[in-house]
């Protein structure tokens, strides 16, 4: 279907610019989640005619199977954003048993040629002072900053996804060892998977000057990787290369790409940094690929995916017992799995296994920041040893201050001590480093809630919901904040 480049509407003081995916009121942008925006478009286009629930669901969620309550929640949030109070029908009327209609008078306007690119960024990403969305350069961007995007899978094998994600993650970890270079966190860069956005929008949202993107094609044991380093502000290519290799040459390939990116950014490496970037945690390519598979499943949210990660970590360690990342993967499985209730075995059996494999990894490489962080977290959650945990967290911050997860963990540590201001500060620092992490953004709201700053908590959690409007955990916490404010109707809707 061709896109109408001049599709725009006005109703009750609002202006809806469909190609720019922008709703404004009195010239000021009104932030909307993706699904709320699509719902509004569907209603506005009908100009007062009834939109059945089936019609709306098929238009707003064309590629997914969802229940009617997803639509009901989207309508409820849309009403709240438009300023409609409970029981009113100023904007949207419920036609009981059938669907909804927009009752505000709609006027089609000639908006001229506009850009058709879609903006799906949440409102806590960069906006200019004038309120216009995501189109201008973020003035806080550092010149020495880069985001490594997930590599596109050009292979017919779906299973190759693990390699694409793993390659990007390995490059993120390697480049993070360069002092003075800010590297966007994995969670935030992977947020953009499957979203057709301008590089400038992504650069502004992540606060980076350069973006590394690429694709991977795999046929048998051969891989072809195309990589491009781009200036996010103007789209100019800084460096590009294509690599044809045997899969067993993965280590040399990662080294070449990492060094080429550093050269492209015109950074100078001191000896220790070069050693750190080129460090190899195993010489066994098969073990490394199994580790990448384990990491791929560990990052997934389903219990079954998380459970399958252990199999790959174990296979990696069987091939190379001295593979520290493989041993740490097993430790993380038992440690994080126990802490977050993902395991079927009892905590008193799981915690010793987490400790055992962490100690194995520590004997091989005691400098791993992830390892030292997990040890401090075990001291806090399992050992209830606040003094040891505090020392451990502080040591990781001293050496890896740009590691978002340490600030998240430190925020939780301060929360257990009722040091709420410090907890909020560290939670916000984690979001600064990983701005599109749903977990970290929700946790900022949680620290505000625990500190009884309910107004701030509501504001933070509403922003977080723009990333994932139907997230039950965020909605539950938002409802609790509304209850503390005595806003019981809003609590029921959230």
C-alpha positions as CSV (number, residue, x, y, z in Angstrom):
1,X,0.0,0.0,0.0
2,X,1.4,3.4,-1.0
3,X,1.9,5.9,1.8
4,X,0.1,9.2,1.6
5,X,2.8,11.8,2.3
6,X,0.3,14.6,3.2
7,X,-2.0,12.6,5.5
8,X,-2.8,14.9,8.5
9,X,-5.8,15.7,10.6
10,X,-7.0,18.2,13.2
11,X,-9.5,17.5,16.1
12,X,-10.2,19.4,19.3
13,X,-6.9,21.3,19.3
14,X,-4.8,18.3,18.3
15,X,-3.0,17.8,15.1
16,X,-2.1,14.3,13.9
17,X,0.7,14.0,11.3
18,X,0.5,10.4,10.1
19,X,3.7,10.1,8.0
20,X,5.8,11.7,10.7
21,X,4.0,9.6,13.4
22,X,3.5,12.8,15.4
23,X,0.7,14.1,17.6
24,X,0.9,17.7,18.7
25,X,-1.3,20.1,20.8
26,X,-0.6,23.8,20.6
27,X,2.6,23.0,18.7
28,X,3.9,20.7,21.5
29,X,4.5,17.1,20.9
30,X,2.3,14.6,22.7
31,X,4.2,11.3,23.3
32,X,2.3,8.2,22.3
33,X,3.4,4.6,22.3
34,X,3.4,2.8,18.9
35,X,0.1,0.9,19.4
36,X,-1.7,4.0,20.9
37,X,-0.6,5.9,17.8
38,X,-1.9,3.2,15.5
39,X,-5.2,3.0,17.4
40,X,-5.7,6.8,17.1
41,X,-4.9,6.7,13.4
42,X,-7.5,4.0,12.9
43,X,-10.2,5.9,14.7
44,X,-9.4,9.3,13.1
45,X,-9.4,7.9,9.6
46,X,-13.0,6.7,10.1
47,X,-14.1,10.3,10.9
48,X,-16.8,9.4,13.4
49,X,-17.8,6.0,12.0
50,X,-17.8,2.9,14.1
51,X,-14.6,0.9,14.3
52,X,-15.3,-2.7,15.4
53,X,-13.0,-4.4,17.8
54,X,-12.0,-6.9,15.2
55,X,-11.2,-4.2,12.7
56,X,-9.0,-2.3,15.2
57,X,-7.2,-5.4,16.4
58,X,-6.4,-6.4,12.8
59,X,-5.1,-2.9,11.9
60,X,-3.1,-2.2,15.1
61,X,-1.7,-5.8,15.6
62,X,-1.6,-7.1,12.0
63,X,1.0,-9.8,12.6
64,X,0.1,-10.9,16.1
65,X,-2.6,-12.8,17.9
66,X,-3.8,-10.6,20.8
67,X,-6.8,-10.6,23.1
68,X,-9.5,-7.9,23.2
69,X,-8.2,-6.6,26.5
70,X,-5.1,-5.4,24.8
71,X,-7.2,-3.1,22.7
72,X,-9.2,-2.0,25.7
73,X,-6.1,-1.0,27.5
74,X,-4.8,0.9,24.5
75,X,-8.1,2.8,24.3
76,X,-8.0,3.6,28.0
77,X,-4.4,5.0,27.8
78,X,-5.3,6.9,24.7
79,X,-8.3,8.5,26.5
80,X,-6.0,9.5,29.4
81,X,-3.4,11.0,27.1
82,X,-6.0,13.0,25.2
83,X,-7.3,14.4,28.6
84,X,-10.6,12.5,28.7
85,X,-11.8,11.9,32.3
86,X,-13.4,8.6,33.4
87,X,-17.1,8.4,32.3
88,X,-16.7,11.2,29.7
89,X,-17.1,10.7,25.9
90,X,-15.4,13.8,24.8
91,X,-13.1,12.0,22.3
92,X,-13.8,8.3,22.2
93,X,-17.2,6.6,22.6
94,X,-17.6,3.0,23.6
95,X,-20.2,1.2,21.5
96,X,-20.9,-1.6,24.0
97,X,-20.5,-5.0,22.4
98,X,-19.3,-3.7,19.1
99,X,-16.3,-1.3,19.3
100,X,-15.3,2.4,19.4
101,X,-15.8,5.6,17.5
102,X,-14.1,9.0,17.7
103,X,-16.8,11.6,18.5
104,X,-14.6,14.7,18.2
105,X,-15.0,16.5,15.0
106,X,-12.1,15.6,12.6
107,X,-10.8,17.9,9.8
108,X,-8.5,16.6,7.1
109,X,-5.7,19.2,6.4
110,X,-3.3,19.7,3.6
111,X,0.1,19.3,5.3
112,X,2.3,19.2,2.2
113,X,5.1,16.7,1.6
114,X,6.4,15.2,4.8
115,X,9.0,12.6,5.6
116,X,7.6,9.1,5.7
117,X,10.1,7.5,8.1
118,X,8.6,6.1,11.2
119,X,9.5,7.2,14.7
120,X,9.1,4.5,17.4
121,X,11.3,6.0,20.1
122,X,10.0,6.4,23.7
123,X,9.7,9.9,25.1
124,X,12.8,9.6,27.3
125,X,15.0,9.6,24.2
126,X,16.3,12.9,22.9
127,X,13.9,15.7,22.0
128,X,14.8,19.3,21.1
129,X,13.8,22.1,23.4
130,X,11.0,23.1,21.0
131,X,9.4,19.7,21.5
132,X,9.8,18.4,18.0
133,X,10.5,14.7,18.0
134,X,13.8,13.1,17.4
135,X,14.8,15.0,14.2
136,X,17.5,17.3,15.6
137,X,21.0,16.5,16.8
138,X,21.3,15.6,20.5
139,X,23.8,18.3,21.8
140,X,25.0,15.9,24.5
141,X,26.5,13.4,22.1
142,X,30.2,12.8,22.6
143,X,32.4,12.6,19.5
144,X,34.1,9.4,20.8
145,X,31.0,7.3,21.1
146,X,29.6,4.3,19.1
147,X,26.7,1.9,19.0
148,X,27.1,-1.6,17.7
149,X,23.8,-2.7,16.2
150,X,22.7,-6.4,16.0
151,X,24.0,-7.8,12.7
152,X,21.4,-8.7,10.1
153,X,21.0,-12.4,9.4
154,X,21.2,-13.0,5.6
155,X,21.4,-16.7,6.0
156,X,18.4,-19.0,5.3
157,X,19.1,-20.7,8.7
158,X,17.1,-19.1,11.5
159,X,19.6,-20.7,13.9
160,X,22.2,-18.2,12.6
161,X,20.6,-15.5,14.7
162,X,22.7,-16.5,17.7
163,X,25.9,-15.8,15.7
164,X,24.7,-12.4,14.5
165,X,23.8,-11.3,18.1
166,X,26.9,-12.9,19.5
167,X,29.2,-11.1,17.1
168,X,27.7,-7.7,18.0
169,X,27.9,-8.5,21.7
170,X,31.6,-9.5,21.4
171,X,32.4,-6.3,19.6
172,X,30.5,-4.2,22.3
173,X,32.6,-5.9,25.0
174,X,35.9,-5.4,23.1
175,X,35.3,-1.8,22.3
176,X,34.2,-1.1,25.9
177,X,37.7,-1.7,27.0
178,X,39.0,1.4,25.1
179,X,39.3,4.3,27.6
180,X,37.6,7.5,26.5
181,X,35.2,5.6,24.1
182,X,31.6,5.4,25.2
183,X,29.9,2.3,23.8
184,X,26.1,2.0,23.9
185,X,24.9,-1.0,25.9
186,X,23.6,-4.1,24.3
187,X,20.0,-3.8,25.6
188,X,19.6,-0.4,24.1
189,X,21.1,-1.1,20.7
190,X,19.2,-4.4,20.4
191,X,16.0,-2.4,21.1
192,X,16.1,-1.2,17.5
193,X,16.0,-4.8,16.0
194,X,13.4,-4.8,13.3
195,X,12.6,-1.1,13.5
196,X,13.1,0.8,10.3
197,X,14.6,4.1,11.7
198,X,17.0,6.7,10.4
199,X,20.6,6.3,11.7
200,X,20.3,9.9,13.0
201,X,17.3,8.9,15.1
202,X,19.1,6.0,16.6
203,X,22.2,8.1,17.2
204,X,20.2,10.7,19.0
205,X,18.3,8.2,21.1
206,X,21.5,6.4,22.2
207,X,23.6,9.6,22.4
208,X,26.3,8.3,20.0
209,X,28.3,9.9,17.2
210,X,28.9,6.7,15.2
211,X,27.1,3.5,14.4
212,X,28.5,0.1,13.5
213,X,26.1,-2.0,11.4
214,X,26.5,-5.1,9.3
215,X,25.2,-8.4,8.0
216,X,26.2,-12.0,8.2
217,X,25.7,-14.7,5.5
218,X,26.6,-18.3,6.4
219,X,26.9,-21.2,4.1
220,X,28.1,-24.4,5.7
221,X,31.4,-23.5,7.5
222,X,32.0,-20.3,5.6
223,X,30.7,-16.9,6.6
224,X,30.6,-13.6,4.8
225,X,30.4,-10.5,6.9
226,X,29.8,-7.0,5.7
227,X,30.5,-4.2,8.2
228,X,30.0,-0.5,7.9
229,X,31.0,2.3,10.4
230,X,28.7,5.3,9.8
231,X,28.6,8.9,11.1
232,X,25.1,8.9,12.7
233,X,24.6,12.6,12.2
234,X,25.0,12.8,8.4
235,X,24.9,9.1,7.3
236,X,28.4,9.3,5.7
237,X,30.4,6.0,5.7
238,X,33.6,6.3,7.8
239,X,34.8,2.8,7.0
240,X,33.4,-0.3,5.3
241,X,34.7,-3.8,4.6
242,X,33.6,-7.2,3.6
243,X,35.1,-10.4,5.1
244,X,34.9,-13.9,3.7
245,X,36.2,-16.4,6.2
246,X,36.0,-19.9,7.5
247,X,34.0,-20.1,10.6
248,X,37.0,-21.3,12.5
249,X,38.6,-17.9,11.9
250,X,36.0,-16.1,14.0
251,X,38.6,-14.9,16.5
252,X,40.8,-13.2,13.9
253,X,37.7,-11.7,12.3
254,X,36.5,-10.1,15.5
255,X,39.9,-8.7,16.2
256,X,40.1,-7.2,12.7
257,X,36.7,-5.5,13.0
258,X,37.4,-4.1,16.5
259,X,40.8,-2.6,15.5
260,X,39.3,-1.2,12.3
261,X,36.6,0.5,14.2
262,X,39.1,2.1,16.6
263,X,41.2,3.3,13.6
264,X,38.1,4.6,11.9
265,X,37.2,6.6,15.1
266,X,40.8,7.9,15.0
267,X,41.5,6.7,18.6
268,X,44.9,5.7,19.8
269,X,45.3,2.5,21.8
270,X,47.8,2.2,24.7
271,X,49.5,-1.2,25.0
272,X,47.2,-2.5,27.7
273,X,44.0,-1.6,25.8
274,X,45.2,-3.3,22.7
275,X,45.9,-6.5,24.7
276,X,42.5,-6.2,26.3
277,X,40.7,-5.8,23.0
278,X,42.6,-8.8,21.4
279,X,42.2,-11.0,24.5
280,X,40.9,-14.5,23.7
281,X,39.0,-16.4,26.3
282,X,39.4,-19.7,24.5
283,X,41.2,-21.0,21.4
284,X,38.5,-23.5,20.7
285,X,36.2,-22.0,18.0
286,X,33.5,-24.6,18.5
287,X,33.4,-24.0,22.3
288,X,33.1,-20.3,21.6
289,X,30.2,-20.7,19.2
290,X,28.4,-22.9,21.8
291,X,29.0,-20.1,24.3
292,X,27.4,-17.6,21.9
293,X,24.4,-19.9,21.6
294,X,24.1,-20.0,25.4
295,X,24.3,-16.2,25.7
296,X,21.6,-15.9,22.9
297,X,19.2,-18.0,24.9
298,X,20.2,-16.5,28.3
299,X,19.1,-13.0,27.1
300,X,15.6,-14.3,26.1
301,X,12.8,-13.7,28.5
302,X,11.0,-17.1,28.4
303,X,11.7,-19.7,31.0
304,X,12.3,-22.4,28.3
305,X,14.9,-20.2,26.5
306,X,16.7,-19.4,29.7
307,X,16.7,-23.1,30.7
308,X,18.2,-24.2,27.3
309,X,21.2,-21.8,27.8
310,X,22.7,-24.2,30.4
311,X,23.0,-27.0,27.9
312,X,25.2,-24.8,25.6
313,X,27.3,-23.4,28.4
314,X,28.0,-27.0,29.6
315,X,28.9,-28.2,26.1
316,X,31.3,-25.2,25.7
317,X,33.1,-26.1,29.0
318,X,33.3,-29.8,28.1
319,X,35.2,-28.8,25.0
320,X,37.4,-26.4,26.9
321,X,37.3,-26.7,30.7
322,X,39.5,-23.6,31.0
323,X,37.0,-21.4,29.1
324,X,36.3,-18.7,31.8
325,X,33.3,-17.2,30.0
326,X,31.7,-20.7,29.6
327,X,32.2,-21.3,33.4
328,X,30.8,-17.9,34.2
329,X,27.8,-18.7,32.0
330,X,27.0,-21.7,34.1
331,X,27.5,-19.7,37.3
332,X,25.2,-16.9,36.0
333,X,22.5,-19.5,35.0
334,X,22.3,-20.8,38.6
335,X,22.8,-17.4,40.3
336,X,20.5,-15.2,38.3
337,X,18.1,-18.1,37.7
338,X,17.7,-18.6,41.5
339,X,17.5,-14.9,42.3
340,X,14.7,-14.4,39.7
341,X,12.8,-17.6,40.4
342,X,13.6,-19.2,37.0
343,X,14.9,-22.6,38.3
344,X,13.1,-25.8,39.2
345,X,15.7,-26.8,41.8
346,X,15.8,-25.4,45.4
347,X,18.0,-22.3,46.2
348,X,20.0,-24.3,48.7
349,X,21.2,-26.5,45.8
350,X,21.5,-23.8,43.2
351,X,23.6,-21.3,45.1
352,X,26.5,-23.7,45.8
353,X,26.6,-24.5,42.0
354,X,26.7,-20.8,41.2
355,X,29.6,-20.3,43.6
356,X,31.5,-23.4,42.3
357,X,31.5,-22.3,38.7
358,X,32.2,-18.7,39.6
359,X,35.3,-19.8,41.5
360,X,36.4,-21.9,38.5
361,X,36.1,-18.8,36.3
362,X,37.8,-16.7,38.9
363,X,40.8,-18.9,39.0
364,X,41.2,-18.5,35.2
365,X,40.5,-14.8,35.0
366,X,39.8,-12.9,38.3
367,X,39.5,-9.6,36.4
368,X,36.2,-10.2,34.7
369,X,33.8,-7.4,35.8
370,X,30.8,-9.6,35.3
371,X,32.3,-12.2,37.6
372,X,33.1,-9.7,40.4
373,X,29.7,-8.2,40.1
374,X,28.0,-11.6,40.4
375,X,30.1,-12.4,43.5
376,X,29.0,-9.1,45.1
377,X,25.4,-9.9,44.2
378,X,25.6,-13.4,45.7
379,X,27.1,-11.8,48.9
380,X,24.1,-9.5,49.1
381,X,21.2,-11.8,48.0
382,X,22.3,-15.2,49.3
383,X,24.9,-14.4,52.0
384,X,23.2,-11.2,53.4
385,X,26.7,-9.9,53.9
386,X,26.2,-6.2,53.2
387,X,29.8,-5.2,54.1
388,X,31.4,-7.7,51.6
389,X,28.8,-6.8,48.9
390,X,29.4,-3.1,49.3
391,X,33.2,-3.6,48.9
392,X,32.6,-5.8,45.8
393,X,30.2,-3.3,44.1
394,X,32.6,-0.4,44.8
395,X,35.6,-2.3,43.3
396,X,33.6,-3.0,40.1
397,X,32.5,0.7,39.9
398,X,36.2,1.8,40.2
399,X,37.3,-0.3,37.3
400,X,34.2,-0.4,35.1
401,X,32.2,2.7,35.7
402,X,30.6,2.5,32.2
403,X,29.2,-0.9,32.9
404,X,25.4,-0.2,33.3
405,X,24.6,-3.4,35.2
406,X,26.9,-2.4,38.1
407,X,25.0,0.8,38.7
408,X,21.7,-1.1,38.6
409,X,23.1,-3.6,41.2
410,X,24.4,-0.8,43.3
411,X,21.0,0.9,43.2
412,X,19.5,-2.3,44.6
413,X,22.2,-2.5,47.3
414,X,21.4,1.1,48.4
415,X,17.7,0.2,48.4
416,X,18.2,-2.6,50.9
417,X,19.9,-0.1,53.2
418,X,17.0,2.5,52.8
419,X,19.4,5.0,51.2
420,X,16.8,6.1,48.7
421,X,18.5,9.1,47.2
422,X,21.6,7.2,46.4
423,X,19.5,4.3,45.1
424,X,17.7,6.7,42.7
425,X,21.0,8.2,41.6
426,X,22.5,4.9,40.7
427,X,19.3,3.6,39.0
428,X,19.3,6.8,36.8
429,X,23.0,6.3,36.0
430,X,22.2,2.8,34.7
431,X,19.5,4.3,32.4
432,X,22.0,6.9,31.2
433,X,24.3,4.1,30.1
434,X,21.5,1.9,28.8
435,X,18.6,4.2,28.0
436,X,16.3,1.7,26.3
437,X,16.5,-1.1,28.9
438,X,13.0,-1.8,30.1
439,X,14.3,-3.4,33.3
440,X,16.5,-0.4,34.2
441,X,13.8,2.1,33.4
442,X,11.3,0.2,35.5
443,X,13.7,0.0,38.4
444,X,14.1,3.8,38.4
445,X,10.3,3.9,39.0
446,X,10.7,1.3,41.7
447,X,13.3,3.3,43.6
448,X,11.2,6.4,43.4
449,X,8.2,4.4,44.7
450,X,10.2,3.0,47.6
451,X,11.4,6.5,48.5
452,X,7.7,7.6,48.5
453,X,8.2,10.0,45.6
454,X,4.9,8.8,44.0
455,X,4.5,11.7,41.6
456,X,7.9,11.1,40.2
457,X,7.3,7.3,40.1
458,X,4.1,7.7,38.1
459,X,5.9,10.0,35.6
460,X,8.8,7.5,35.2
461,X,6.6,4.5,34.8
462,X,4.3,6.1,32.3
463,X,7.4,6.8,30.2
464,X,8.6,3.2,30.6
465,X,5.3,1.9,29.4
466,X,5.9,3.6,26.0
467,X,8.5,1.0,25.4
468,X,6.1,-1.9,26.1
469,X,2.6,-0.7,26.9
470,X,1.3,-4.1,28.0
471,X,4.1,-5.0,30.3
472,X,2.4,-6.4,33.4
473,X,5.2,-5.7,35.8
474,X,5.4,-2.0,34.9
475,X,1.6,-1.7,34.9
476,X,1.4,-3.4,38.3
477,X,3.9,-1.0,39.8
478,X,2.2,2.0,38.2
479,X,-1.1,0.8,39.8
480,X,0.5,0.6,43.2
481,X,1.8,4.2,42.8
482,X,-1.6,5.4,41.9
483,X,-3.1,3.7,45.0
484,X,-0.6,5.6,47.2
485,X,-1.7,8.8,45.5
486,X,-5.4,7.9,46.2
487,X,-6.1,7.7,42.4
488,X,-8.0,4.5,42.5
489,X,-9.7,4.7,39.1
490,X,-6.4,5.1,37.4
491,X,-5.0,2.2,39.4
492,X,-7.8,0.0,38.2
493,X,-7.1,1.0,34.6
494,X,-3.3,0.4,34.8
